[in-house]
Amino acid sequence: MCQYEDIHYGCLHHKLRLIKHCHFARNDPHHACFGAWTVGRTWSLPCEHC
């Protein structure tokens, strides 16, 4: 499973950022993940310029 972090901004936007690739995505030339993924951690940050 690929693992992501979920970043929540003060303006209610959010973004998923990749933390680590799964075994299949690491070995794929385009790092494509066709399986399940999980959210490893969640952050709350003040709003940057939207």
Long-range contacts (C-beta under 8 A, 24 or more apart in sequence): 1-35, 1-36, 1-37, 1-38, 2-33, 2-35, 2-37, 2-38, 3-37, 3-38, 3-39, 3-40, 4-37, 4-38, 4-39, 4-40, 5-39, 5-40, 5-41, 5-42, 5-43, 6-39, 6-41, 6-42, 6-43, 7-42, 7-43, 7-45, 8-42, 8-43, 8-44, 8-45, 9-44, 9-45, 9-46, 9-47, 9-48, 9-50, 10-44, 10-45, 10-46, 10-47, 11-47, 11-50, 13-47, 13-50
